[in-house]
């Protein structure tokens, strides 16, 4: 579609939305402020760039597929990131795990990492006007082989991982300070057991103690923000997860720490969208990991579906968008990895635009006055509104491809770059 057609379609769409008391320009201004945190682990199948020189042990994570062209070095991963960002409208962030440092072939264990191992990422981010978020890596390591880290009954194991998370929080603060934007530091651990333990309370008491030691060290919130993330179950922790949703919700509320909700970390019948209004009044900030679980925590590439739209609607209706952060979290090695990034990011932004283009005040007035069938009718009308024309206009304004045109860009990059990788 050429620019003239896009502009004409946009004008007609604006008129249709204006008739429903929707301010399209205001919606686009709000969409522009949304900065997705785009996860590095989609680019290399959760491999990282460590040189520990030994079996890293089970991770509790699995990327399925062997599509050619995955990133093998930080340089290749950063190159792929830039290609993805060319195809996603808006300004977005880079989200890296501690295992993605540049260690130059040296054996640097995780309790010894420092900001110097991420200086290359910082320099690259500055060069490309990007911001970075960070995550401790408490999996794929010999000291995580038992499936227990911060909740291990071995003090030696707990102390090692406390040191690692402490290093990561220092790194996150330095990243945020260097780039002039708070670095989101999200803590997820794989701790759990395959069969139900007798001492459930004991493991959770140890985890709480480890967290207390970690968060006793305060950091400047202008540079970094802490979040904790729960989970229903995982590979090797089918029967019991120490850091469950209820555990971290209680811990976050008590200690005034940010809470992370992952769309793939709950029972398939639970709605993460519904949880937003339940928790946002009680936690300082909320981080949402946008994913798509199928039957279990399978982290499929995000698409526009009912779950994603419901999530976006609740974010907009929460009246707390300034306290809610969005991060992508999935990994699919069966398709082009850059296409996976772009598909999920564009889908998330589309869902947010769809939610922003709803006449909230009108819908709320109908609800409060008891006109429920009228509210339902208006919600149905919104489903056939020319939302796509507004999306194409936004993409065009941000100088990224509209419609299906971005696919050709990735196919060309695959031919020229990805297929040449061993």
C-alpha positions as CSV (number, residue, x, y, z in Angstrom):
1,X,0.0,0.0,0.0
2,X,1.5,3.4,-1.0
3,X,1.6,6.4,1.3
4,X,-1.4,8.1,-0.4
5,X,-3.6,5.1,0.1
6,X,-2.5,4.8,3.8
7,X,-3.3,8.5,4.4
8,X,-6.7,8.2,2.8
9,X,-7.6,5.1,4.7
10,X,-6.4,6.8,7.9
11,X,-8.6,9.8,7.4
12,X,-11.6,7.6,6.9
13,X,-10.8,5.5,9.9
14,X,-10.3,8.7,12.0
15,X,-13.8,9.9,11.1
16,X,-15.3,6.5,12.0
17,X,-13.5,6.5,15.4
18,X,-14.4,10.2,16.0
19,X,-18.1,9.3,15.6
20,X,-17.6,7.0,18.6
21,X,-15.9,9.7,20.7
22,X,-12.4,8.2,20.2
23,X,-9.4,10.6,19.9
24,X,-7.1,8.8,17.5
25,X,-4.2,11.2,17.8
26,X,-4.3,10.8,21.6
27,X,-4.2,7.1,21.2
28,X,-1.2,7.2,18.9
29,X,0.6,9.5,21.3
30,X,0.1,7.0,24.1
31,X,1.2,4.1,21.9
32,X,4.4,6.0,21.0
33,X,5.3,6.1,24.7
34,X,5.2,2.3,25.0
35,X,8.7,0.9,25.0
36,X,8.8,-2.9,24.8
37,X,11.7,-4.8,26.4
38,X,12.8,-7.2,23.6
39,X,14.4,-10.4,25.0
40,X,17.8,-11.5,23.8
41,X,17.2,-15.2,24.3
42,X,14.9,-15.5,21.3
43,X,17.9,-14.7,19.2
44,X,20.1,-17.6,20.2
45,X,17.8,-20.2,21.8
46,X,18.8,-19.3,25.4
47,X,22.4,-20.2,24.9
48,X,24.4,-17.2,26.1
49,X,28.1,-16.5,25.7
50,X,29.8,-17.9,28.7
51,X,33.1,-19.9,28.7
52,X,32.8,-21.9,31.9
53,X,34.4,-24.9,30.2
54,X,32.2,-27.5,31.8
55,X,28.8,-29.1,31.6
56,X,26.3,-26.4,32.6
57,X,23.7,-28.8,33.8
58,X,20.0,-28.8,33.2
59,X,18.3,-25.4,32.8
60,X,14.6,-26.2,33.1
61,X,14.3,-24.4,29.8
62,X,14.1,-25.7,26.3
63,X,14.0,-24.0,22.9
64,X,12.6,-26.4,20.3
65,X,13.7,-26.5,16.7
66,X,16.9,-26.0,14.7
67,X,16.2,-23.3,12.2
68,X,19.5,-22.1,10.7
69,X,21.2,-18.8,11.4
70,X,21.0,-18.4,15.1
71,X,23.3,-15.8,16.7
72,X,26.6,-17.3,17.9
73,X,28.3,-14.2,19.3
74,X,27.3,-10.9,20.9
75,X,28.1,-9.1,17.7
76,X,25.8,-11.4,15.6
77,X,23.0,-11.0,18.2
78,X,23.3,-7.3,18.2
79,X,23.2,-7.2,14.4
80,X,20.0,-9.2,14.5
81,X,18.5,-6.9,17.1
82,X,19.1,-3.9,14.9
83,X,17.4,-5.7,12.0
84,X,14.4,-6.5,14.2
85,X,14.1,-2.9,15.5
86,X,14.0,-1.7,11.9
87,X,10.7,-3.5,11.5
88,X,9.0,-2.6,14.8
89,X,7.4,0.8,15.1
90,X,8.5,2.9,18.0
91,X,11.5,3.0,20.3
92,X,12.2,-0.2,22.2
93,X,14.6,-1.7,24.7
94,X,17.1,-4.6,24.8
95,X,16.6,-7.3,27.5
96,X,19.7,-9.4,28.3
97,X,20.5,-12.2,30.8
98,X,23.7,-12.3,32.8
99,X,24.9,-15.2,30.7
100,X,25.1,-12.9,27.7
101,X,28.2,-11.0,28.9
102,X,31.4,-10.7,26.8
103,X,33.9,-12.8,28.7
104,X,36.6,-13.1,26.0
105,X,37.1,-16.8,26.5
106,X,37.9,-16.4,30.2
107,X,36.3,-18.6,32.8
108,X,34.3,-16.1,34.8
109,X,31.9,-17.7,37.2
110,X,28.6,-16.0,37.8
111,X,29.4,-14.8,41.3
112,X,32.3,-12.9,39.8
113,X,30.7,-11.0,36.9
114,X,30.9,-7.2,36.8
115,X,29.9,-4.3,34.6
116,X,33.1,-4.7,32.5
117,X,31.6,-7.8,31.0
118,X,28.7,-5.8,29.7
119,X,30.5,-2.7,28.5
120,X,30.3,-3.8,24.9
121,X,26.5,-3.9,25.3
122,X,26.5,-0.4,26.8
123,X,28.7,1.1,24.1
124,X,26.5,-0.5,21.4
125,X,23.3,0.8,23.1
126,X,24.7,4.3,23.3
127,X,25.7,4.2,19.6
128,X,22.2,3.1,18.6
129,X,20.2,5.2,21.1
130,X,18.9,2.1,22.9
131,X,18.2,1.2,26.6
132,X,18.9,-2.1,28.3
133,X,17.2,-4.2,30.9
134,X,18.9,-7.1,32.8
135,X,18.2,-10.5,34.4
136,X,20.3,-12.6,36.8
137,X,20.8,-16.1,35.3
138,X,20.1,-18.8,37.9
139,X,19.9,-21.8,35.5
140,X,22.2,-23.7,33.1
141,X,24.9,-24.0,35.7
142,X,26.4,-26.8,37.8
143,X,25.2,-25.2,41.0
144,X,21.7,-25.2,39.6
145,X,21.7,-28.8,38.6
146,X,19.6,-29.9,41.7
147,X,16.9,-27.5,40.6
148,X,17.3,-25.4,43.8
149,X,19.3,-22.2,44.0
150,X,18.2,-19.4,46.4
151,X,16.1,-22.0,48.3
152,X,18.7,-24.8,48.4
153,X,19.2,-26.3,51.8
154,X,23.0,-26.1,51.1
155,X,24.2,-22.7,52.5
156,X,27.1,-22.9,50.0
157,X,24.7,-23.0,47.1
158,X,22.5,-20.3,48.5
159,X,25.5,-18.0,49.2
160,X,26.8,-18.5,45.6
161,X,23.5,-17.5,44.1
162,X,23.0,-14.6,46.5
163,X,26.4,-13.3,45.4
164,X,25.4,-13.7,41.7
165,X,22.1,-11.8,42.1
166,X,24.0,-9.1,44.1
167,X,26.5,-8.7,41.2
168,X,23.6,-8.5,38.8
169,X,21.9,-5.8,40.7
170,X,25.1,-3.8,40.7
171,X,25.4,-4.3,37.0
172,X,21.8,-3.2,36.4
173,X,22.4,0.0,38.3
174,X,25.5,0.7,36.3
175,X,23.7,0.1,33.1
176,X,20.9,2.4,34.0
177,X,23.2,5.1,35.1
178,X,25.3,4.8,31.9
179,X,22.3,4.9,29.6
180,X,20.2,7.4,31.6
181,X,17.2,5.2,32.0
182,X,16.2,2.8,34.8
183,X,17.3,-0.7,34.1
184,X,14.6,-3.2,34.9
185,X,16.2,-6.0,36.9
186,X,13.9,-9.1,36.9
187,X,14.6,-12.1,39.2
188,X,13.3,-15.5,38.2
189,X,14.6,-18.7,39.6
190,X,13.9,-22.3,38.5
191,X,13.6,-23.6,42.1
192,X,11.2,-26.5,42.6
193,X,10.9,-30.3,42.7
194,X,9.6,-33.0,40.4
195,X,7.7,-34.7,43.2
196,X,5.9,-33.0,46.1
197,X,8.3,-32.3,49.0
198,X,7.5,-32.8,52.6
199,X,9.0,-29.5,53.7
200,X,7.3,-26.9,51.5
201,X,7.5,-24.3,54.1
202,X,11.2,-24.8,54.8
203,X,12.2,-24.1,51.2
204,X,10.1,-21.0,51.1
205,X,11.6,-19.7,54.4
206,X,15.1,-20.2,52.9
207,X,14.1,-18.3,49.7
208,X,12.6,-15.4,51.7
209,X,15.8,-15.2,53.7
210,X,18.0,-15.2,50.6
211,X,15.8,-12.4,49.1
212,X,16.0,-10.4,52.3
213,X,19.8,-10.6,52.1
214,X,19.8,-9.5,48.5
215,X,17.3,-6.6,48.8
216,X,18.9,-5.4,52.0
217,X,21.3,-3.6,49.7
218,X,19.5,-0.6,48.3
219,X,20.0,0.9,44.8
220,X,19.0,4.2,43.3
221,X,15.6,3.8,41.6
222,X,16.6,6.4,39.1
223,X,19.0,3.8,37.7
224,X,17.4,0.4,38.4
225,X,14.1,-1.2,39.4
226,X,13.8,-4.6,41.1
227,X,11.1,-7.2,40.1
228,X,10.4,-10.7,41.3
229,X,8.6,-13.3,39.1
230,X,6.7,-16.4,40.1
231,X,5.7,-19.5,38.2
232,X,3.1,-22.3,38.3
233,X,5.5,-25.1,37.3
234,X,8.4,-25.9,35.0
235,X,10.5,-28.7,33.5
236,X,11.8,-30.6,36.6
237,X,9.5,-28.7,38.9
238,X,6.1,-30.1,38.0
239,X,4.9,-30.8,41.5
240,X,6.2,-27.8,43.5
241,X,7.7,-24.4,42.7
242,X,9.2,-22.6,45.6
243,X,8.7,-19.1,44.2
244,X,5.0,-19.4,43.3
245,X,2.8,-16.5,42.3
246,X,1.3,-16.3,45.8
247,X,4.8,-16.3,47.4
248,X,6.1,-13.5,45.3
249,X,2.9,-11.5,45.5
250,X,3.2,-11.5,49.3
251,X,6.9,-10.7,49.2
252,X,6.5,-7.9,46.7
253,X,3.6,-6.3,48.7
254,X,5.4,-6.6,52.0
255,X,8.7,-5.3,50.7
256,X,7.4,-2.7,48.2
257,X,9.2,-4.5,45.3
258,X,7.9,-4.7,41.7
259,X,6.0,-7.8,40.7
260,X,6.3,-9.7,37.4
261,X,3.4,-11.6,35.8
262,X,4.3,-13.9,32.9
263,X,1.4,-14.9,30.7
264,X,2.8,-18.4,30.4
265,X,3.4,-19.0,34.1
266,X,-0.2,-19.7,35.2
267,X,-2.7,-22.4,34.7
268,X,-4.1,-22.3,31.2
269,X,-7.6,-21.3,32.5
270,X,-6.3,-18.4,34.5
271,X,-6.4,-14.9,33.1
272,X,-3.4,-12.7,33.6
273,X,-5.4,-9.8,32.4
274,X,-7.7,-10.2,35.3
275,X,-4.8,-10.1,37.8
276,X,-3.7,-6.6,36.8
277,X,-6.5,-4.7,38.5
278,X,-6.1,-7.1,41.5
279,X,-2.4,-6.4,42.2
280,X,-1.6,-2.9,40.8
281,X,-3.1,-1.1,43.8
282,X,-0.7,-2.9,46.1
283,X,2.6,-3.1,44.4
284,X,4.8,-0.1,43.3
285,X,5.2,-1.3,39.7
286,X,4.2,-4.2,37.5
287,X,6.2,-6.0,34.8
288,X,4.2,-8.1,32.3
289,X,6.0,-10.8,30.4
290,X,4.1,-11.2,27.1
291,X,4.1,-14.8,26.0
292,X,1.7,-17.4,24.6
293,X,1.5,-20.7,26.4
294,X,-0.1,-23.7,24.8
295,X,-1.3,-26.4,27.2
296,X,1.8,-25.7,29.4
297,X,4.5,-23.1,29.8
298,X,5.7,-23.4,26.2
299,X,6.5,-19.8,25.4
300,X,5.1,-19.7,21.9
301,X,5.6,-16.6,19.7
302,X,3.0,-13.9,20.6
303,X,0.2,-13.3,18.2
304,X,-2.9,-11.1,18.4
305,X,-5.5,-13.3,20.2
306,X,-8.1,-12.9,22.9
307,X,-5.7,-13.3,25.7
308,X,-3.4,-10.6,24.4
309,X,-6.2,-8.2,23.7
310,X,-7.6,-8.7,27.1
311,X,-4.2,-8.0,28.6
312,X,-3.9,-4.7,26.6
313,X,-7.4,-3.6,27.6
314,X,-6.7,-4.1,31.3
315,X,-3.4,-2.2,31.0
316,X,-5.2,0.8,29.4
317,X,-8.2,0.6,31.8
318,X,-5.9,0.3,34.9
319,X,-5.2,4.1,34.8
320,X,-1.7,3.0,35.8
321,X,0.1,2.7,32.5
322,X,3.0,4.7,33.9
323,X,3.6,1.9,36.5
324,X,3.3,-1.1,34.1
325,X,6.2,-2.3,31.9
326,X,6.0,-4.7,29.0
327,X,8.6,-7.3,28.1
328,X,8.5,-10.1,25.5
329,X,9.3,-13.6,26.8
330,X,9.2,-16.5,24.4
331,X,11.7,-18.6,22.4
332,X,11.1,-20.5,19.2
333,X,13.9,-22.1,17.3
334,X,11.7,-23.6,14.6
335,X,11.3,-20.4,12.6
336,X,13.4,-17.4,11.6
337,X,14.3,-16.0,15.0
338,X,14.2,-12.3,13.9
339,X,10.7,-13.0,12.4
340,X,9.7,-14.3,15.8
341,X,10.9,-11.1,17.5
342,X,9.1,-8.9,15.0
343,X,5.9,-10.9,15.0
344,X,5.6,-10.8,18.8
345,X,6.5,-7.2,19.1
346,X,4.2,-6.0,16.4
347,X,1.4,-8.1,17.8
348,X,1.8,-6.6,21.2
349,X,1.8,-3.1,19.9
350,X,-1.3,-3.8,17.8
351,X,-3.1,-5.1,20.8
352,X,-2.2,-2.0,22.7
353,X,-3.4,0.2,19.9
354,X,-6.7,-1.7,19.7
355,X,-7.2,-1.1,23.4
356,X,-6.2,2.6,23.2
357,X,-8.8,3.1,20.4
358,X,-11.7,2.1,22.7
359,X,-14.1,4.8,24.0
360,X,-13.4,4.1,27.6
361,X,-15.5,6.9,29.0
362,X,-18.5,5.9,27.0
363,X,-18.2,2.3,27.9
364,X,-17.8,3.1,31.6
365,X,-20.8,5.5,31.5
366,X,-23.0,2.7,29.9
367,X,-21.8,0.3,32.6
368,X,-22.5,2.6,35.5
369,X,-25.9,3.5,34.3
370,X,-26.9,-0.1,34.0
371,X,-27.2,-0.1,30.2
372,X,-25.4,-3.4,29.8
373,X,-26.7,-4.5,26.5
374,X,-25.7,-1.2,25.0
375,X,-22.2,-1.7,26.4
376,X,-22.0,-5.1,24.9
377,X,-23.2,-3.9,21.6
378,X,-20.6,-1.1,21.5
379,X,-17.8,-3.6,22.3
380,X,-19.0,-5.7,19.4
381,X,-19.0,-2.7,17.1
382,X,-15.4,-2.0,18.0
383,X,-14.3,-5.4,16.7
384,X,-15.1,-4.4,13.1
385,X,-13.8,-0.8,13.3
386,X,-11.0,0.1,10.8
387,X,-8.3,-0.4,13.4
388,X,-5.9,-1.7,10.7
389,X,-5.8,1.6,8.9
390,X,-4.7,3.4,12.0
391,X,-1.9,0.7,12.5
392,X,-0.7,1.1,9.0
393,X,-0.6,4.9,9.4
394,X,1.4,4.5,12.6
395,X,3.9,2.2,11.0
396,X,4.3,4.5,8.0
397,X,4.9,7.5,10.3
398,X,7.6,5.5,12.1
399,X,9.2,4.5,8.8
400,X,8.7,0.8,9.2
401,X,7.0,-1.5,6.6
402,X,3.2,-1.8,6.7
403,X,1.1,-4.9,6.1
404,X,3.1,-7.9,5.1
405,X,5.9,-5.9,3.5
406,X,8.2,-6.6,6.5
407,X,8.4,-10.3,5.7
408,X,10.4,-9.6,2.5
409,X,12.9,-7.6,4.5
410,X,13.6,-10.5,6.8
411,X,13.8,-13.0,3.9
412,X,16.4,-10.7,2.3
413,X,18.4,-10.5,5.6
414,X,18.2,-14.3,5.9
415,X,19.6,-14.8,2.5
416,X,22.4,-12.2,2.9
417,X,23.4,-12.8,6.5
418,X,21.8,-15.7,8.4
419,X,22.4,-18.4,5.8
420,X,26.1,-17.6,5.8
421,X,26.4,-18.6,9.5
422,X,27.7,-22.1,10.2
